[in-house]
Amino acid sequence: MIKRILKSVREYKIYMILTPILVIFEVMAETYIPFLVKDLIDNGINMGDMAFIKQVSIKLVFVAVFSLIVGVLAGMTAVMGSNGFSKNLRHDIFYKVQNFSFENIDKFSTAGIVTRLTTDVSRVQQAFQMSTRMAFRAPIMLCFSIIFSYRMNKELSGIFFIIIPIVIICFGVVLRKALPYVEKTFATYDELNRDVEENLHGMRVVKSFVREDFEKKKFSTISEKIYSLYIKSDSLTMLSRPFVMLILHTCTILISWFGAKLIVASGNNATVGMTTGTLMSFLSYSMQILMSLIMVTMVFVMMIMSKASAKRIDEILREENNIVNPQNPVTEVKNGEIIFKNVNFGYYGKDGKQSLRNIDLTIKSGETVGILGGTGSSKTTLVQLIPRLYDVTQGEVLVGGVNVKDYDLYALRDNVGMVLQKNELFSGTLAENLRWGNKDATMDELKKACDMAQATEFISKMPNGFDTVISQGGKNVSGGQKQRLCIARTILKNPKIIIFDDSTSAVDTKTDALIQKALYDNLSQTTKIIIAQRISSIENADKIVVMDNGVISGIGTHSELLQNNKIYQEVYTSQVKGGQEDAH
């Protein structure tokens, strides 16, 4: 997992290498300063040797400045490396998701992917930054301080060998108690993000059902849960602070007590026992050792906290795309002919329930084919196999005489336009949204496509026309207007096959009829597949496919199906004949 995530370091690897090296020099300088202070006190101040004092003082200034410079550089390289790493990691996750098939995307929720790209990456970035600096600094500082103090006085350094295990054990107990609450807090944050996202997306539904109080209560409940978990975790971790201070003061008292006794016993003679300078340095090293232990604990906490985030990111990075280009792909789609040969398909693979069974269907290039069926009859599933949004479980789908699995994915999908059941517009101007179909489309081409989609009338009434800004999700246009804009966008793509997945359900029958006529008159060479709930939308099609529970119930023209297909007859009776009787 770690190896896979660290691949995102790439060009920032130099900072990952430089930071620990600079940290080593910084620590060497910091741990050398108490050694110089010892010489300054013992051999300079106590002896009254001003020349020696000046000499050591210059060394102290030089070492201090050197430590400052390498410390600043280490901080800069750590920040640059960690930010570059997080930039690449977000890039890798986003690109991975963009290349996912629908089957891959179905495994992750939208909120889950967004959380991984934001919160989880930030946590991993913080852990990465701490690991490249503090994770090196703390143990090196600990080792150097112990080595220097041991060289000064073996007996007095024994205090550290008693204190350090006690600190480690106590920190371990606190962390063991606190970390479960931290992990629960992060899991609850995901729940909060999901609740907020659902609330914002469904704001109109919330208001129409007057459920604001319910949503507020639900949000407050989750917030209170997060608050409670934070109180429990922070209460435990806060115990470490007074404990550290207690250890620090105890260590200071012990060193001062035993050090003073050694000084008195030796008469401040370094060759016999202990000196004032040695005692001062020992106190400095005790501070460095305890601060190192605190840093090690902080790094450990951050690593544990980021572990869950790293796992969630790794889930996406290790997800294998099940729809990829073949080794020698076909890059040209000759025509819009579509053939389904004994196709079976299941969303959960060969062992799961089959959504499509024994589909045999031939659609000639340029034909207009209507698809009709009840909810759950797998109409949308059938057409999603054409641009290879999903792969068939059994059988094969051919476009232009070539199996879709043999095509270059970009070439295939560029020649198959889809007006999806759920229409999506993006933030930007109306013209920018339309040019998703053709980024180089002229204004005349935009107007022609909008004429065919019956969108020109309402666009002309907008204050800024094609420069009108579309809000996020297209919320400032109606459902029918959104559908017509999406139809125009797909027409601009000029593909060999266009699939309309119930894309006129929000427009009135008159406008629907005008759209169908424009498609027949202007796109005679394009294969058109129209999924519809209204028979009026498809009755003029060259042939109509009736779907029922994942199988083809009948194929024929409008008149043929009225004669020999019971499902079609029932739909017709309920929509047309029944409507006429009601009118009478």
Buried (B, 14 or more C-beta within 10 A) or exposed (E): EEEEBBEBBEEBEEBBEBBBBBBBBBBBBBBBBBBBBBBBBBBBBEEEEEEBBEBBEEBBEEBBEBBEBBBEBBBBBBBBBBBBBBBBBBEBBBEBBEEBBBBBBEEBEEBBBBBBBEBBBBBBBBBBBBBBBBBBBBBBBBBBBBEBBBEBBEEBBEBBEEBBEEBEEBBEEBBEBBBEBBBBBBEBBBEBBBBBBBBEEBEEEBEEEEBEEEBEEBBEEBEEBBEBBBEBBBEBBEBBEEBBEEBBEEBBEBBBEBBEEBBEEBEBEBEEBBBBBBBBBBBBBBBBBBBBBBBBBBBBBBBBBBBBBBEBBBBBBEBEEEBEBEEEBBEEBEBBBBBBBEBBBBBEEEEEEBBBBBBEBBBBBBBBBBBBBBEEBBBBBBBBBBBBBBBBBBBBBBBBEBBBBBBBBEBBBBBBBBBBBEBEBEEBBBBBBBBBBBEEBEEEBBBBBBBBBBBBEBBEEBEEEBEBEBEEBBEBBEEBBBBBBBBBBBBBBBBBBBBBBBBBBBBEEEBBBBBBEBBBEBBEEBBBBBBBBBBBBBBBBBBBBBBBEBBBBBBBBBEBBBEEBEBBBEBBEEEBEEEEEEEE
